[in-house]
Amino acid sequence: MVDARSVSTLIAQAHGVAYIVYLVAGFRLWYMLRWGAARMLLIISGGLIPFFSFFVERKVASLVTKDLKENPNAVSRY
């Protein structure tokens, strides 16, 4: 039988795993682009503050695009 507590636990666990995947992806992006600590904090904050991820995603995407345009040789590294 499925009760509310078990469903809540499953959702919490799935959310925790998704956040860890988000952090790993953010760290990989930060490391590969050799950004400073402020940008890593920006990426992390996207997962901590509700709905802030929408703004962070747009900002980070524009930063990636800008950095890759400034360094066209960097694209081959990725």
Secondary structure as a PSIPRED ss2 file (coil, helix, strand):
# PSIPRED VFORMAT (PSIPRED V4.0)

   1 M C   1.000  0.000  0.000
   2 V C   1.000  0.000  0.000
   3 D C   1.000  0.000  0.000
   4 A H   0.000  1.000  0.000
   5 R H   0.000  1.000  0.000
   6 S H   0.000  1.000  0.000
   7 V H   0.000  1.000  0.000
   8 S H   0.000  1.000  0.000
   9 T H   0.000  1.000  0.000
  10 L H   0.000  1.000  0.000
  11 I H   0.000  1.000  0.000
  12 A H   0.000  1.000  0.000
  13 Q H   0.000  1.000  0.000
  14 A H   0.000  1.000  0.000
  15 H H   0.000  1.000  0.000
  16 G H   0.000  1.000  0.000
  17 V H   0.000  1.000  0.000
  18 A H   0.000  1.000  0.000
  19 Y H   0.000  1.000  0.000
  20 I H   0.000  1.000  0.000
  21 V H   0.000  1.000  0.000
  22 Y H   0.000  1.000  0.000
  23 L H   0.000  1.000  0.000
  24 V H   0.000  1.000  0.000
  25 A H   0.000  1.000  0.000
  26 G H   0.000  1.000  0.000
  27 F H   0.000  1.000  0.000
  28 R H   0.000  1.000  0.000
  29 L H   0.000  1.000  0.000
  30 W H   0.000  1.000  0.000
  31 Y H   0.000  1.000  0.000
  32 M H   0.000  1.000  0.000
  33 L H   0.000  1.000  0.000
  34 R C   1.000  0.000  0.000
  35 W C   1.000  0.000  0.000
  36 G C   1.000  0.000  0.000
  37 A H   0.000  1.000  0.000
  38 A H   0.000  1.000  0.000
  39 R H   0.000  1.000  0.000
  40 M H   0.000  1.000  0.000
  41 L H   0.000  1.000  0.000
  42 L H   0.000  1.000  0.000
  43 I H   0.000  1.000  0.000
  44 I H   0.000  1.000  0.000
  45 S H   0.000  1.000  0.000
  46 G H   0.000  1.000  0.000
  47 G H   0.000  1.000  0.000
  48 L H   0.000  1.000  0.000
  49 I C   1.000  0.000  0.000
  50 P C   1.000  0.000  0.000
  51 F C   1.000  0.000  0.000
  52 F H   0.000  1.000  0.000
  53 S H   0.000  1.000  0.000
  54 F H   0.000  1.000  0.000
  55 F H   0.000  1.000  0.000
  56 V H   0.000  1.000  0.000
  57 E H   0.000  1.000  0.000
  58 R H   0.000  1.000  0.000
  59 K H   0.000  1.000  0.000
  60 V H   0.000  1.000  0.000
  61 A H   0.000  1.000  0.000
  62 S H   0.000  1.000  0.000
  63 L H   0.000  1.000  0.000
  64 V H   0.000  1.000  0.000
  65 T H   0.000  1.000  0.000
  66 K H   0.000  1.000  0.000
  67 D H   0.000  1.000  0.000
  68 L H   0.000  1.000  0.000
  69 K H   0.000  1.000  0.000
  70 E H   0.000  1.000  0.000
  71 N C   1.000  0.000  0.000
  72 P H   0.000  1.000  0.000
  73 N H   0.000  1.000  0.000
  74 A H   0.000  1.000  0.000
  75 V H   0.000  1.000  0.000
  76 S H   0.000  1.000  0.000
  77 R H   0.000  1.000  0.000
  78 Y C   1.000  0.000  0.000
